Amino acid sequence: MSDWNNRFTQLIRQSRPHLWGNWALASHIQPGAVGFVDPSTGAFKLTAQQLPAVSISESPTSSTWKLSSEGVSRRQIDVKGSGSIVDPSTGLRITPEAEMVWSFQNRDSIASEFAIAKEAAVTNLSVLSEQYSWLLAEAQKVGFAQQGRIAQGFGVVTEVIYAASGLNLGANESNSSYTLGGSVKGLHALLGEGGPSASGKGNYAYSRETNSIDKHVWPAKQGENTSAPIPLAFAFASFEGTTVLPAWRNRIKRLAIYLDSKASQVTTYTAKATLRYMVDGKHHQEPTLTITGGLSGSFANIPLAASQVTLEVTFIGLITNETQILAWDLPLAQWPMGQMHVDLVGTWPGRPSAIIRNDLNNR
């Protein structure tokens, strides 16, 4: 059996790396909801409906959500059925006009298409620190706290993307397909597609499938309009002790900085990197790394409690050296994956530089 929520989450993170997927469209995932996330599946278990004193802001939006894995296609077919269906938007009996057909070449392929209605978020994340004692008591009830410290995985839903309508489809077998039929207007609105035919609420009159499909459709029943938006994806804040991890995505055991002088093109400069930080009020300095052009290095065993971290990179020149300093006050909270990737760039006689890489590990 495929772990659909995990696959869905990884697909979402190709463009929005801080989000978790809600494959089954579980309605209890709301901003301010308290509970814990299993990082291996992304499943959220609710323990309290809402964090005390939390404030939520909403941003209405109208956009199309469309994600798919390799080997997935969708087409619209005009149909002229001999029977009739009831249009949920008008209550009138009409002849079916169109079908949307999703085809899956490969097993475990995913299609996710929705009409996005709004995004909602916790207004001020400082409320997590202000309510730490309350959260600690909740975490203790479910085994996510020890010695007055909250463990990673327990926390608060901080952001939710809501869909007015749409569907998640996953192929349990290769060469599978799923079909929705109804009015052109209702089907286009269901998927959030633009144009005059997309006005009104999304709906469908019938569905069918070939082979086995794991499906979650909203509205859940054919011949109905949706009653309310459904949560599709969410962001989650957790803790390491008393430190808030605002965009938690996995358990962080140690902090690490990776330096690479060959990421974009081979750097001709030799660089010396020195790392300094504070732990429990004491200064620490790691042994200096020497990185020649085209090689890489790392500080891969930085304590989670490190603060006031500075990375000093000195590029060795023929006449003079050039030094650059990067600094982070609290990397545990600032590095979502507990990692920082820094590229060392420059070809002599051009000016060298240490640049923070804009990739999924740093976002």
WONOR-V744500 format. One record per run of one state. SS is the DSSP state (H for helix, E for strand, L for the rest). FROM is the first residue (numbers start at 1). LEN is the number of residues. If there is no record, write none. Layout:
SS,FROM,LEN + SS,FROM,LEN
This chain:
L,1,3 + H,4,9 + L,13,7 + E,20,2 + L,22,12 + E,34,4 + L,38,6 + E,44,5 + L,49,7 + E,56,13 + L,69,3 + E,72,7 + L,79,6 + E,85,2 + L,87,6 + E,93,2 + L,95,3 + E,98,7 + L,105,5 + E,110,13 + L,123,3 + H,126,5 + L,131,1 + H,132,10 + L,142,3 + E,145,2 + L,147,2 + E,149,2 + L,151,3 + E,154,18 + L,172,4 + E,176,7 + L,183,1 + H,184,7 + L,191,5 + H,196,3 + L,199,7 + E,206,5 + L,211,2 + E,213,6 + L,219,11 + E,230,12 + L,242,1 + E,243,3 + L,246,9 + E,255,6 + L,261,9 + E,270,10 + L,280,2 + E,282,4 + L,286,3 + E,289,3 + L,292,4 + E,296,7 + L,303,4 + E,307,10 + L,317,5 + E,322,7 + L,329,2 + H,331,4 + L,335,4 + E,339,7 + L,346,7 + E,353,4 + L,357,7
